[in-house]
Every structure is written in structure tokens, then in C-alpha cells.
């Protein structure tokens, strides 16, 4: 009889313990973060689990963090969290949070690449959006066996925040190759190669921000190339001088001896004078066929241009623009 009582008590105690343990496991597995809005977290290499836990507490993601700490011990053996960019949604299970941070299950970021004039400016803009340092990116660019601007298409790319510089450049080249391969027939029709198209597009890019006018301007330069004329593109002179703020090209600027000075040297410059937007690349690929060989800014400062087929027409247009500049006191 006594043994039966002991057995009954033991079973009850075991049952209670199992129930308590079950409730604990249920609580543990269902524990969620406290943030009511998405929290963004950037982790650099060699960030310890303790440092991350403090960051999460400071951001109001976890409170005492008992459940989170327990799951970290399960998922993270190294004591270091994986670097990367993470977005923590409201009421995320703490088990999922610990797994995400310890295993590097990142959220991709949007890398926006637009027009830039120099490699330095390119590296500056990219490094401001990713973990890559400007210096590391410039070093990787320096080690490339190809021209960077010939192999980057301005666009918005989904990448991981901690992507290495060499892998990023390879990704951009792959995307660029895909873009150009899809337009191989258009490239062939221009009679130019990829490098020449990019260089000409960079001049078009610097000439106007009016996308509807770009194919017309591209057509002017194509006509001048076909006629073996000097391109006489003002943006190339600014590039040769090294001053992009010049508003009015003067005689002294035209005397700058540089292969980029298209008032002095025939043909296209050696390389692009900026990284052109897709609209400028497409303008060259689909340049407008016409008889214009001159253009100058309109005297109303609208950003558009007057086009001409003869020197007399061009001089008349240029005189109107010069008079407007003089009236505004622009030198």
C-alpha cells in the first residue's frame, strides 16, 4: 500500500514537472520581440553576441532577453554574430531572431548607382550605401583589367550590405554584359563598339538633362564623326580643364592641351567623361537621323537647344545665346 502511494505521488510530481517543462518550452518557443515597428540593424564583422544583445535592448527589440540569449547559445557557437544588414519585423519570434543574426540571414539592400563623373565619386557613393570602404573599392577598381564605366549600367540593384568590393564589381559587370547582350543588334547598327557608345553617351549625358532631346544630340555627334569633323563638345573641355562648374567655355579653356579636348583633337575622347544614365546610352543606340551638325543652348535658358545644319544658322543661334548670357552677366 505504501509503495502504491509513493508511486502515485511520483507520477503526480512527474506529471507536474512535465507540464511545467511543456509550458516553459511553449513560452520559450513563442517568445516574441517587443518592437512595434521594423528595426534596422547593421552588424560589422567580429561583433560579439553580448554587443548585439545590448544593441537589441537599446533599440527596444528585447527586454531582459532570457529567451533570446538561450537561443543564441543554441545557434551561435563562435560567440560572434554574422556581419550584415538585418530588418527585424515587429513581433518576430526570438528563436527566429537569434537564428537570423547568428547564421547571417540578411535582408538585401537597394544599391542605387546613378551618374558620377569620376571613380572617386563612384566609390564615395557606393561606400555610403554599403559596408565597403571607399579605399577598398578604389583599390579593387584599380586592379580591374577593364574600364569600369564601360561595365556598369546605372540602376537600382539588390545586394547584400556586406558584399565584398571585388564581388560587387563582378556583379555589376555581369549585369552590364546582360544589358548589352540584349541590345546587340542595336549596337551593331550604330557602327560603334560598346566603349565608343559609352564615351559618346557620357558626352550626351553632360550636354542635357532633357531625355527627349538626347537622341537628337547623339545624332549631331554621329554626323560629325561620319564627316570626320571635330566634335567640339563643351563638356569634354570642362573635363580636360578639371572644372565641372564652368558655365561659359572661353578661349583660354579651348587651349587646354588634352586628348579630352574635342576642340583640339578629332574623334572621341579616350574614355567616358562620366558614367552615363541608361537614357543617354539608349539615346546613342537609337540616335535620331537628321542633317544637324551644330547645336547650342536656347536663349530662354530652358535647358533645351537650337539645332542647325549650316554654319550661318548656328552662328545666328549662338549669337542669341551669347547675348542672353551677357544680359545675365554670366561669365
N, C-alpha and C positions, 0 to 999 in steps of 0.2 A: 504493500500500500504506500509506504514511504517512497519507494523508488518511482512509483507511478506519479506521485505528486512532484517529485524532483524533475521527472521527465516533462510533466505538463508545464511546470514553471519555466524549464529550459526552452521549451517550444515557444512559449509566450514571449520570453525575452528575445529569442532568435527572431521571432516574427516582428517584434517591435523594432529590433535593430535593422532588419531587412527593410521595414517600412521607412525608418528614418534615413537609411542609406539611399533608398529609392527616391525619397523626397529630395535628399541632398543632390543626387545625380540629376534629377529633374530640374531642380533650381539652377544647378551649375550649367546644364546644357541650354537652359532657356534664358540665362542672364544676358541682358542686352545693354548696349551703350546708352548714355543719358543725353547725348546731343539731340536737339530738336531740329537742327539744320545740318546740311552736309559740311563736314570739316575737312579741310585740305591740309595734307601733311607731306613735307619734303624731308626725306631722310638722307643724310650724306653717309659715305662709307664709314665703317667702324663705329657706328652709333650703337651704344650698349642698350641692352634691354631696360636697364634702370633709367637711362636718359629718356628713352621713348615713353616709358610709363609716366615719368614726370611731365613730359610734353602733353600726353593724353589727359592727365589730370588738370594741367593748366588750361587746356582748351575745353574742359568740361565734358570730355568724352566718357571718362570713367571716374568713379568716386574713390572708394578705398581700393578697388582694383583686385580684390581677392581672387575672383573667378578668372579675370584676365591673366593675372600673374601665374595662376596654376596652369592655364592652357599654354602660356609662353614656355613654361618648363617642359611641357609635353612636346611642343612643336619646334622649339629653338634650343638646340644642343650647344651651339657655339657661344652663346651669350651675346652675340651681335645680331642686329637686325639688318635685313637686306636694304641697301640704298634704293631710293626711288620716290616717285610721286604717288600718293595714295589719297583717294577720296573716301571718307568714312560716312556712309549714309546714316540717317537717323535710325535709332533702334536696331543697330547691327548686332547680331549675336557676338558676344565677347569671344567665343570659341573661333568664329569666323574671322574676327579682327586679329586675334593672335596668329592664326594661320596665314592670313593675308600679309602681315608685316614680317613674319619670320621666314616665309617662303618667297617673298618678293612678287606677290600677285598684284602688280601695279595697275594704275589707271593710266591709259595713254594720254598725252597732252597734244594740243594743237600747235604745231610749229608753223608760224606764218613767215614766209620768205617773199619779200617784195623787192622793188627796185633799190639797188645800192650802187654806189659808184666805185668803191674800192674793196679789196679783200679785207682790209682792216675794218671797214664799216660792216661788211658781211659778218665777220667774226664777232663784232660787237653786238649786232642784233640777234644773232643765233645764241650766243652765250648768255644774253639777257633772258632767254626763254628756257634754257636747258641747264643741266648741271655742268656741261662742258665749260672749261675756262677759255677765255679769248686766246690766251697764249698757246694752249694745246691745239686749238682749232687752227690757228695760223701756222703752227709747225706742221700739222697734217696737210694743210693746203700747200705749203712749201715743198712737201715731199711728193706731191701728185705728179704723175707723168703726163698729165693733160691739163688744158686750160679750164679752170673752174667755171668761169662764166659760160663756156661752151657746153657745159654739162650740168647746168642747174636750171630748172624751169620754175619761176616764181609761182607759188601756190601755197595752199594750206595742207600740211602733212600731219598725219597722226603718227607720233613717235613716242618712245619711252623717254622720260625726263633724264634718265641716267645713261642714255645711249653714248657710246664712245665716239670720239670725233671721226676716226677712220671709218667706222661702221656707218655713221651718218652720211659722210661724203659718198660712200659706196651706194647707199640707199638713194641719195639724190641723183647719182649718175644713172642708176638703174631706171628710176622714174623718168629721167630725161631721155634715155635711149628709147624707152617705150613711147614717149610723146613724139619723138622724131620719127620713129619707125611707122607710126600711124599716119604720118604725113609725108611719107617717102615720095609719093607721086607729085605732090605739090612742090617739094624741094627740087625735084628733077626739072620741073617746068620753069623754075626761076633761072636755071643755068648757073646757080651758085651752090657752094657746098655749105654744110652746117655752120662752120666757122664764119664764113663770109656773111651768111644770113644773120647770125647773132651780132656781128660787128655792125652791119647796116641797121639792124633793128635797134641797136643801142643809140645810134645817131638819131633815128626817128623818135625814140623814146625821149631824148633830150630836146628835140625840136618842138614837141607839142604834147599837151595832156588831153587833147581832143581826139578821142578814139575814132570818131567818124572821119577825121581828116588824115589819119595816119596812112592809109593806103595810097592817098594822093601824093603825100610827101615821099613815100617809099618809091612811087613811080617816077618822081623827079630825079631821084638819085640813080635809079636803074637807067633812066635815059642818059644821064651824064656819064655813067660808066660805059654804056654802049657807044657813046660818042667820044670816048677817051678824053673827057673833059675833067678838069679839077672839080672835086666835089664841092669845095668852098662851103663847108658846113661849120657854122659858128661854134656849135658845141665842142667840136674837135679842137678848136683853138683854145677854148676855156680849159679843156683837159690838158692841152700842151703847156699852157701857162701855169696850170695847177691852181686856178682860182675859179670856182664854180659860181661865185657871186657876181661876176662881171655881167652887167646888164647891156652894155653897149660895146661892141667889138671895135677897137680903134686900130689905126695904122700900126702903132707900136706893138700891139698884140699879134698882128699878122706877120711880124718879123721874127717871131719865135721859131727858131730852127729845131723842129721836132718832126719825127715821122708821123706824129698825130696831127700835125698842122696840114689840113687838106687844102689850104690856100697855097701851100708851098709844094706839097708832094701829091702826085696823082694816085688814084686808086683808093682803096680802103685803108684805114689805119691798121697797124699790126694786130691789134686786139680790141675787144669791146671797150667803150668808154664808160659803160655802166652795165649792170645786169638788167636787161630789158624785160618788161612785163610781157605776158602772153599776147596782149593786144598788139604790141609792136612787132612781135615775131610773126603773128598771123597777118599783120599788115604787109610785111615783106613777102610772105608766102602767097598772098593774094593781092599783090600790088596793082594799083589802077593803071591801066594802059591809056596814055594820053600823050600830048605833044609838049607838055610843060618841061622847061629846063631851069626855070627860076621860080623862087617864091620868097616873100618877105612878110613880116608880121603886118597885120592890118593896123591902120592908124587909129582905130577905135579901141585898141588895147583889149579886144575881146578874147584874145588868145588864138584866134583863127588867123589864116594867112591869105594873101593875094597871090595868085599864080600867074605866070606869064610864059609865053612861048618865044618871045623875041626880046632882045636887049632893051629896045625902046619902051616896051610895055613894062619891063622890070624896073627900069630907071624911073619911070613915072610913079610906080607903086612905092619904090624905095624913097623917093623924094617926099611923098606924102607921109611916110612913116618917120623919116628923119625930122621933118617939120613938126610932127606931133611930139617927138622926143625933145626937141629944142623948146617947144612950148611948155612941156612939163619940167624942163630943167634937168632931164636925165642925162648924165654923162657917162 
